[in-house]
Protein backbone atom coordinates (compact mmCIF):
# COMPACT_ATOMS: atom_id res chain seq x y z
CA UNK A 1 0.00 0.00 0.00
CA UNK A 2 1.43 3.32 -1.08
CA UNK A 3 0.42 6.36 0.98
CA UNK A 4 -0.03 9.36 -1.32
CA UNK A 5 -2.02 12.55 -1.72
CA UNK A 6 -5.49 12.26 -3.25
CA UNK A 7 -4.41 13.96 -6.48
CA UNK A 8 -1.68 11.38 -7.04
CA UNK A 9 -3.93 8.46 -6.14
CA UNK A 10 -6.63 9.31 -8.69
CA UNK A 11 -4.06 10.08 -11.38
CA UNK A 12 -4.20 6.37 -12.29
CA UNK A 13 -7.77 6.83 -13.61
CA UNK A 14 -7.71 6.96 -17.42
CA UNK A 15 -10.24 7.92 -20.08
CA UNK A 16 -12.59 5.03 -20.75
CA UNK A 17 -12.09 3.44 -17.31
CA UNK A 18 -14.94 2.02 -15.23
CA UNK A 19 -14.71 3.34 -11.66
CA UNK A 20 -16.62 1.99 -8.65
CA UNK A 21 -17.48 4.25 -5.70
CA UNK A 22 -18.06 2.83 -2.21
CA UNK A 23 -21.70 2.79 -1.11
CA UNK A 24 -23.96 4.95 1.06
CA UNK A 25 -22.17 6.64 4.00
CA UNK A 26 -18.83 5.14 2.91
CA UNK A 27 -18.51 7.24 -0.26
CA UNK A 28 -14.91 8.58 -0.11
CA UNK A 29 -15.52 12.31 -0.52
CA UNK A 30 -11.84 13.31 -0.78
CA UNK A 31 -11.22 10.85 -3.61
CA UNK A 32 -14.45 11.82 -5.39
CA UNK A 33 -13.48 15.49 -5.32
CA UNK A 34 -9.94 14.75 -6.55
CA UNK A 35 -11.26 12.59 -9.40
CA UNK A 36 -13.77 15.24 -10.44
CA UNK A 37 -11.02 17.89 -10.41
CA UNK A 38 -9.29 15.86 -13.15
CA UNK A 39 -12.35 16.12 -15.43
CA UNK A 40 -10.62 18.25 -18.12
CA UNK A 41 -8.06 15.44 -18.61
CA UNK A 42 -10.63 12.65 -18.89
CA UNK A 43 -13.23 11.44 -21.36
CA UNK A 44 -15.97 8.82 -21.01
CA UNK A 45 -15.10 7.59 -17.53
CA UNK A 46 -17.95 5.35 -16.38
CA UNK A 47 -18.91 5.75 -12.72
CA UNK A 48 -20.85 2.90 -11.10
CA UNK A 49 -22.23 2.46 -7.60
CA UNK A 50 -25.25 1.78 -5.44
CA UNK A 51 -26.77 4.69 -3.55
CA UNK A 52 -24.20 7.11 -2.15
CA UNK A 53 -24.69 9.86 0.42
CA UNK A 54 -23.25 13.32 -0.16
CA UNK A 55 -22.67 15.13 -3.41
CA UNK A 56 -21.99 13.49 -6.76
CA UNK A 57 -20.17 16.28 -8.62
CA UNK A 58 -19.25 14.00 -11.54
CA UNK A 59 -22.91 14.10 -12.62
CA UNK A 60 -22.93 17.87 -13.19
CA UNK A 61 -23.91 19.07 -16.65
CA UNK A 62 -20.45 20.56 -17.25
CA UNK A 63 -18.88 17.09 -17.00
CA UNK A 64 -21.20 15.29 -19.42
CA UNK A 65 -18.31 14.44 -21.78
CA UNK A 66 -15.99 13.46 -18.95
CA UNK A 67 -18.10 11.17 -16.77
CA UNK A 68 -21.11 8.91 -17.36
CA UNK A 69 -22.97 7.48 -14.39
CA UNK A 70 -24.24 3.90 -14.69
CA UNK A 71 -26.47 3.48 -11.65
CA UNK A 72 -27.16 0.25 -9.79
CA UNK A 73 -29.56 2.33 -7.68
CA UNK A 74 -30.80 5.85 -8.38
CA UNK A 75 -30.31 8.01 -5.30
CA UNK A 76 -31.23 11.65 -4.88
CA UNK A 77 -27.74 12.89 -5.71
CA UNK A 78 -27.72 11.29 -9.20
CA UNK A 79 -31.45 11.26 -10.02
CA UNK A 80 -31.36 14.42 -12.13
CA UNK A 81 -28.40 13.21 -14.20
CA UNK A 82 -29.94 9.79 -14.88
CA UNK A 83 -33.25 11.30 -15.97
CA UNK A 84 -31.55 13.95 -18.13
CA UNK A 85 -29.41 11.43 -20.00
CA UNK A 86 -26.04 11.95 -18.31
CA UNK A 87 -26.45 8.54 -16.77
CA UNK A 88 -28.50 5.39 -16.95
CA UNK A 89 -29.87 2.71 -14.66
CA UNK A 90 -29.26 -1.06 -14.50
CA UNK A 91 -32.37 -2.89 -13.22
CA UNK A 92 -31.07 -5.73 -11.03
CA UNK A 93 -31.85 -7.47 -7.78
CA UNK A 94 -29.51 -6.28 -5.05
CA UNK A 95 -28.53 -9.91 -4.37
CA UNK A 96 -27.18 -10.19 -7.92
CA UNK A 97 -25.20 -6.95 -8.12
CA UNK A 98 -21.90 -8.63 -7.05
CA UNK A 99 -22.26 -11.03 -9.99
CA UNK A 100 -21.77 -8.11 -12.39
CA UNK A 101 -18.25 -7.68 -11.08
CA UNK A 102 -17.33 -11.25 -10.18
CA UNK A 103 -18.32 -12.70 -13.57
CA UNK A 104 -16.72 -9.88 -15.51
CA UNK A 105 -20.00 -8.61 -16.93
CA UNK A 106 -18.92 -5.16 -15.77
CA UNK A 107 -15.17 -5.44 -15.13
CA UNK A 108 -13.81 -2.69 -12.90
CA UNK A 109 -10.65 -0.74 -13.53
CA UNK A 110 -10.62 1.23 -10.28
CA UNK A 111 -12.44 1.02 -6.93
CA UNK A 112 -12.60 4.10 -4.67
CA UNK A 113 -13.39 3.08 -1.09
CA UNK A 114 -13.29 4.28 2.51
CA UNK A 115 -11.79 2.00 5.16
CA UNK A 116 -11.20 2.01 8.89
CA UNK A 117 -7.56 2.38 9.97
CA UNK A 118 -5.51 -0.84 9.80
CA UNK A 119 -5.08 -2.94 12.93
CA UNK A 120 -1.75 -4.31 14.14
CA UNK A 121 -2.05 -7.13 11.58
CA UNK A 122 -2.58 -4.75 8.67
CA UNK A 123 -6.33 -5.35 8.25
CA UNK A 124 -8.74 -2.52 7.53
CA UNK A 125 -12.51 -2.97 7.15
CA UNK A 126 -15.13 -1.67 4.74
CA UNK A 127 -17.00 -0.42 7.79
CA UNK A 128 -20.55 0.71 7.16
CA UNK A 129 -20.89 -0.79 3.66
CA UNK A 130 -19.88 -4.32 2.66
CA UNK A 131 -22.81 -4.82 0.22
CA UNK A 132 -21.51 -4.97 -3.40
CA UNK A 133 -18.38 -3.11 -2.36
CA UNK A 134 -16.64 -6.31 -1.27
CA UNK A 135 -17.00 -7.73 -4.80
CA UNK A 136 -15.71 -4.44 -6.23
CA UNK A 137 -12.59 -4.56 -4.07
CA UNK A 138 -11.97 -8.21 -4.94
CA UNK A 139 -12.19 -7.66 -8.69
CA UNK A 140 -10.97 -4.12 -9.45
CA UNK A 141 -7.55 -3.81 -11.09
CA UNK A 142 -6.64 -0.92 -8.79
CA UNK A 143 -8.00 -0.25 -5.30
CA UNK A 144 -7.67 3.26 -3.88
CA UNK A 145 -8.68 3.74 -0.24
CA UNK A 146 -9.37 6.72 1.97
CA UNK A 147 -8.28 5.70 5.46
CA UNK A 148 -10.75 7.46 7.73
CA UNK A 149 -10.58 7.25 11.54
CA UNK A 150 -14.30 8.03 11.65
CA UNK A 151 -15.11 4.80 9.80
CA UNK A 152 -16.20 2.14 12.31
CA UNK A 153 -14.36 -1.15 12.35
CA UNK A 154 -16.92 -3.86 11.63
CA UNK A 155 -17.01 -7.63 11.92
CA UNK A 156 -17.89 -9.94 9.03
CA UNK A 157 -16.92 -9.95 5.37
CA UNK A 158 -15.47 -6.45 5.17
CA UNK A 159 -11.84 -7.18 6.03
CA UNK A 160 -9.27 -5.91 3.54
CA UNK A 161 -5.52 -6.16 4.10
CA UNK A 162 -3.27 -3.24 3.27
CA UNK A 163 -1.46 -5.54 0.82
CA UNK A 164 -4.64 -5.50 -1.29
CA UNK A 165 -4.82 -1.70 -1.40
CA UNK A 166 -2.71 -0.11 -4.12
CA UNK A 167 -2.93 3.53 -3.02
CA UNK A 168 -4.15 5.05 0.23
CA UNK A 169 -5.00 8.59 1.27
CA UNK A 170 -5.43 9.73 4.86
CA UNK A 171 -8.64 11.68 5.41
CA UNK A 172 -10.41 12.44 8.67
CA UNK A 173 -13.95 13.10 7.47
CA UNK A 174 -17.04 12.55 9.71
CA UNK A 175 -19.45 10.13 8.05
CA UNK A 176 -22.63 11.63 6.65
CA UNK A 177 -25.57 11.00 8.94
CA UNK A 178 -29.24 10.38 8.33
CA UNK A 179 -32.13 10.80 10.75
CA UNK A 180 -35.68 10.16 9.48
CA UNK A 181 -37.22 12.29 12.22
CA UNK A 182 -40.25 11.52 14.36
CA UNK A 183 -42.93 9.42 12.60
CA UNK A 184 -46.28 11.10 12.04
CA UNK A 185 -49.49 9.72 13.52
CA UNK A 186 -50.34 8.29 10.09
CA UNK A 187 -46.99 6.49 9.98
CA UNK A 188 -47.42 5.29 13.56
CA UNK A 189 -50.82 3.82 12.59
CA UNK A 190 -49.18 1.91 9.74
CA UNK A 191 -46.45 0.83 12.14
CA UNK A 192 -48.97 -0.56 14.62
CA UNK A 193 -50.77 -2.52 11.90
CA UNK A 194 -47.45 -4.02 10.77
CA UNK A 195 -46.45 -4.83 14.36
CA UNK A 196 -49.73 -6.73 14.79
CA UNK A 197 -48.55 -9.21 12.14
CA UNK A 198 -45.15 -9.76 13.78
CA UNK A 199 -44.94 -12.71 16.13
CA UNK A 200 -42.49 -13.20 18.99
CA UNK A 201 -39.37 -14.88 17.62
CA UNK A 202 -39.72 -13.31 14.17
CA UNK A 203 -36.72 -12.27 12.07
CA UNK A 204 -37.10 -8.80 10.61
CA UNK A 205 -36.05 -7.08 7.40
CA UNK A 206 -36.89 -3.43 6.95
CA UNK A 207 -35.25 -0.47 5.37
CA UNK A 208 -34.71 3.13 6.36
CA UNK A 209 -37.29 5.84 6.89
CA UNK A 210 -40.22 6.88 9.04
CA UNK A 211 -42.41 3.82 8.46
CA UNK A 212 -39.70 1.27 9.39
CA UNK A 213 -38.98 3.37 12.50
CA UNK A 214 -42.70 3.47 13.28
CA UNK A 215 -42.84 -0.34 13.06
CA UNK A 216 -39.84 -0.68 15.38
CA UNK A 217 -41.40 1.77 17.85
CA UNK A 218 -44.48 -0.46 18.04
CA UNK A 219 -42.47 -3.58 18.93
CA UNK A 220 -41.44 -2.72 22.50
CA UNK A 221 -43.60 -5.50 23.98
CA UNK A 222 -42.36 -8.22 21.63
CA UNK A 223 -39.82 -10.87 22.56
CA UNK A 224 -36.85 -12.63 20.97
CA UNK A 225 -36.87 -10.77 17.67
CA UNK A 226 -33.99 -11.14 15.23
CA UNK A 227 -32.53 -9.08 12.41
CA UNK A 228 -31.47 -10.35 8.97
CA UNK A 229 -31.69 -7.42 6.60
CA UNK A 230 -29.84 -5.71 3.77
CA UNK A 231 -29.58 -2.58 5.93
CA UNK A 232 -30.67 -1.10 9.21
CA UNK A 233 -30.72 2.29 10.89
CA UNK A 234 -30.97 3.76 14.39
CA UNK A 235 -34.38 2.30 15.22
CA UNK A 236 -32.87 -1.14 15.81
CA UNK A 237 -30.52 0.01 18.59
CA UNK A 238 -33.17 0.79 21.21
CA UNK A 239 -34.77 -2.63 20.78
CA UNK A 240 -31.37 -4.29 21.10
CA UNK A 241 -30.62 -2.36 24.28
CA UNK A 242 -34.02 -3.26 25.76
CA UNK A 243 -33.58 -6.95 24.93
CA UNK A 244 -36.47 -7.14 22.46
CA UNK A 245 -34.00 -7.92 19.67
CA UNK A 246 -31.65 -10.71 20.73
CA UNK A 247 -31.67 -13.09 17.76
CA UNK A 248 -32.18 -16.15 19.95
CA UNK A 249 -34.92 -17.60 17.73
CA UNK A 250 -32.90 -17.40 14.51
CA UNK A 251 -31.74 -20.63 12.92
CA UNK A 252 -28.79 -19.09 11.09
CA UNK A 253 -26.48 -16.61 12.77
CA UNK A 254 -28.37 -16.88 16.08
CA UNK A 255 -27.70 -13.93 18.32
CA UNK A 256 -26.28 -11.89 15.43
CA UNK A 257 -27.65 -8.82 13.69
CA UNK A 258 -26.98 -9.64 10.04
CA UNK A 259 -26.80 -6.78 7.56
CA UNK A 260 -24.90 -5.62 4.50
CA UNK A 261 -24.80 -1.85 5.06
CA UNK A 262 -26.01 0.72 7.58
CA UNK A 263 -27.04 4.35 7.38
CA UNK A 264 -27.93 6.53 10.34
CA UNK A 265 -26.51 8.80 13.01
CA UNK A 266 -23.13 8.79 14.72
CA UNK A 267 -24.75 6.81 17.54
CA UNK A 268 -25.41 4.01 15.05
CA UNK A 269 -21.85 4.09 13.73
CA UNK A 270 -20.58 3.91 17.31
CA UNK A 271 -22.94 0.98 17.95
CA UNK A 272 -21.52 -1.15 15.12
CA UNK A 273 -17.89 -0.22 15.84
CA UNK A 274 -16.03 -3.37 16.88
CA UNK A 275 -19.38 -4.94 17.86
CA UNK A 276 -19.22 -8.74 17.46
CA UNK A 277 -23.03 -8.87 17.68
CA UNK A 278 -23.24 -7.19 14.26
CA UNK A 279 -22.20 -9.23 11.20
CA UNK A 280 -21.71 -7.10 8.09
CA UNK A 281 -21.82 -9.58 5.22
CA UNK A 282 -21.67 -9.71 1.42
CA UNK A 283 -25.05 -8.77 -0.08
CA UNK A 284 -24.93 -11.79 -2.41
CA UNK A 285 -25.29 -13.88 0.77
CA UNK A 286 -27.48 -11.64 2.91
CA UNK A 287 -30.10 -11.18 0.18
CA UNK A 288 -30.02 -14.75 -1.14
CA UNK A 289 -33.57 -16.10 -0.87
CA UNK A 290 -32.18 -19.54 -0.01
CA UNK A 291 -30.46 -17.98 3.01
CA UNK A 292 -33.33 -15.70 4.03
CA UNK A 293 -35.87 -18.55 4.10
CA UNK A 294 -33.78 -20.62 6.53
CA UNK A 295 -34.87 -18.41 9.41
CA UNK A 296 -38.44 -19.00 10.62
CA UNK A 297 -41.09 -16.27 10.69
CA UNK A 298 -39.21 -13.82 8.46
CA UNK A 299 -41.16 -10.57 8.20
CA UNK A 300 -40.07 -8.35 5.31
CA UNK A 301 -41.44 -4.81 5.35
CA UNK A 302 -40.92 -2.74 2.21
CA UNK A 303 -42.58 0.28 0.66
CA UNK A 304 -43.76 1.36 -2.78
CA UNK A 305 -44.48 4.36 -4.93
CA UNK A 306 -47.81 2.94 -6.12
CA UNK A 307 -49.71 -0.34 -6.31
CA UNK A 308 -52.48 -1.20 -8.73
CA UNK A 309 -55.74 -2.89 -7.74
CA UNK A 310 -54.44 -6.31 -8.81
CA UNK A 311 -51.36 -6.07 -6.57
CA UNK A 312 -48.61 -5.00 -8.98
CA UNK A 313 -46.06 -2.92 -7.07
CA UNK A 314 -44.02 -0.08 -8.55
CA UNK A 315 -41.17 0.90 -6.26
CA UNK A 316 -38.45 2.28 -8.55
CA UNK A 317 -40.02 4.88 -10.84
CA UNK A 318 -42.75 7.46 -11.21
CA UNK A 319 -43.91 6.55 -14.67
CA UNK A 320 -40.77 6.75 -16.79
CA UNK A 321 -38.97 8.94 -14.25
CA UNK A 322 -36.36 6.80 -12.48
CA UNK A 323 -36.59 7.46 -8.77
CA UNK A 324 -34.71 4.68 -6.94
CA UNK A 325 -34.10 1.06 -7.90
CA UNK A 326 -35.19 -2.54 -7.59
CA UNK A 327 -32.92 -2.89 -4.58
CA UNK A 328 -33.56 -5.81 -2.26
CA UNK A 329 -37.36 -5.67 -2.22
CA UNK A 330 -37.93 -8.79 -4.30
CA UNK A 331 -35.10 -10.68 -2.58
CA UNK A 332 -36.84 -10.32 0.76
CA UNK A 333 -40.45 -10.46 -0.43
CA UNK A 334 -39.66 -13.87 -1.93
CA UNK A 335 -37.40 -14.97 0.91
CA UNK A 336 -40.05 -14.11 3.53
CA UNK A 337 -42.81 -15.87 1.60
CA UNK A 338 -40.70 -19.06 1.52
CA UNK A 339 -39.79 -18.82 5.21
CA UNK A 340 -41.72 -21.03 7.63
CA UNK A 341 -44.43 -18.69 8.95
CA UNK A 342 -42.95 -15.78 6.99
CA UNK A 343 -44.86 -12.63 6.06
CA UNK A 344 -43.91 -10.32 3.17
CA UNK A 345 -45.43 -6.86 3.62
CA UNK A 346 -45.72 -3.74 1.47
CA UNK A 347 -46.50 -0.75 3.71
CA UNK A 348 -47.32 2.69 2.33
CA UNK A 349 -49.55 5.71 2.99
CA UNK A 350 -52.81 5.54 1.09
CA UNK A 351 -52.13 8.85 -0.68
CA UNK A 352 -49.23 11.17 -1.48
CA UNK A 353 -48.72 14.49 0.31
CA UNK A 354 -50.57 16.09 -2.61
CA UNK A 355 -53.58 13.82 -2.13
CA UNK A 356 -52.94 11.49 -5.08
CA UNK A 357 -54.02 7.91 -4.40
CA UNK A 358 -51.15 5.45 -4.21
CA UNK A 359 -53.58 2.60 -4.84
CA UNK A 360 -54.46 2.97 -8.51
CA UNK A 361 -56.52 1.23 -11.23
CA UNK A 362 -53.38 0.96 -13.37
CA UNK A 363 -49.72 1.77 -12.82
CA UNK A 364 -48.52 4.90 -14.61
CA UNK A 365 -47.33 4.44 -18.17
CA UNK A 366 -43.69 3.43 -18.07
CA UNK A 367 -43.76 2.45 -14.39
CA UNK A 368 -41.58 -0.48 -13.37
CA UNK A 369 -43.10 -3.55 -11.75
CA UNK A 370 -40.65 -4.37 -8.96
CA UNK A 371 -42.85 -6.91 -7.15
CA UNK A 372 -45.30 -8.87 -9.26
CA UNK A 373 -48.87 -9.55 -8.18
CA UNK A 374 -48.01 -13.25 -7.89
CA UNK A 375 -45.52 -12.42 -5.11
CA UNK A 376 -47.87 -10.27 -3.07
CA UNK A 377 -49.16 -11.15 0.39
CA UNK A 378 -49.87 -8.26 2.76
CA UNK A 379 -50.46 -4.60 1.92
CA UNK A 380 -50.82 -2.08 4.74
CA UNK A 381 -51.98 1.53 4.72
CA UNK A 382 -53.23 3.70 7.57
CA UNK A 383 -56.69 2.26 6.83
CA UNK A 384 -55.86 -1.36 7.51
CA UNK A 385 -54.35 -4.61 6.23
CA UNK A 386 -55.17 -6.37 2.95
CA UNK A 387 -54.10 -10.01 2.64
CA UNK A 388 -53.92 -10.66 -1.10
CA UNK A 389 -52.42 -14.14 -1.05
CA UNK A 390 -54.65 -16.70 -2.75
CA UNK A 391 -57.17 -14.05 -3.78
CA UNK A 392 -58.43 -13.58 -7.33
CA UNK A 393 -58.28 -10.25 -9.13
CA UNK A 394 -61.75 -9.07 -8.07
CA UNK A 395 -61.12 -10.02 -4.46
CA UNK A 396 -57.78 -8.21 -4.50
CA UNK A 397 -59.39 -5.09 -5.91
CA UNK A 398 -62.02 -5.13 -3.15
CA UNK A 399 -59.45 -5.60 -0.39
CA UNK A 400 -57.14 -2.89 -1.72
CA UNK A 401 -59.97 -0.39 -2.26
CA UNK A 402 -61.03 -0.97 1.34
CA UNK A 403 -57.64 0.31 2.55
CA UNK A 404 -57.40 3.11 0.00
CA UNK A 405 -58.01 6.71 1.04
CA UNK A 406 -61.79 7.29 1.36
CA UNK A 407 -61.62 10.20 -1.10
CA UNK A 408 -60.58 7.80 -3.87
CA UNK A 409 -62.61 4.68 -3.15
CA UNK A 410 -65.64 5.54 -5.31
CA UNK A 411 -63.49 6.19 -8.37
CA UNK A 412 -61.49 3.01 -7.75
CA UNK A 413 -64.73 1.01 -7.48
CA UNK A 414 -65.96 2.39 -10.82
CA UNK A 415 -62.67 1.48 -12.47
CA UNK A 416 -62.73 -1.99 -10.93
CA UNK A 417 -66.28 -2.61 -12.20
CA UNK A 418 -65.29 -1.40 -15.67
CA UNK A 419 -62.32 -3.76 -15.69
CA UNK A 420 -63.83 -6.90 -14.19
CA UNK A 421 -67.46 -6.48 -15.42
CA UNK A 422 -68.67 -7.37 -11.96
CA UNK A 423 -67.66 -6.19 -8.51
Secondary structure, 3 states (H helix, E strand, C coil): CEECCHHHHHHHCCCCCEEEECCECCCCHHHHHHHHHCHHHCCCEEEEECCECCCCHHHCHHHCCCEEEEECCCCCCCHHHHHCCCEEECCCCHHHHHHHHHCCCCCCCEEEEEECCCCCCCEEECCCECCCHHHHHHHCCEEEEEECCCCCCCEECCEEEHHHCCEEEECCCCCCCCCCCCCCHHHHHHHHHHHHHCCCCCEEEECCCHHHHHHHHCCCCCCCEEEECCEECCHHHHHHHCCCECCCCCCCCCCCEEECEECCCHHHHHHHCCCCCEEECCHHHHCCHHHHCCCCCEEEEECCCEEECCCCEECCEECCEECCCCCCHHHHHHHHHHCCCCEEEEECCCECCCCCECEECCCCCCCCCCECHHHCCEEEECCEEEECCCCCHHHHHHHHHHCCCHHHHHHHHHHHHHHHCCC
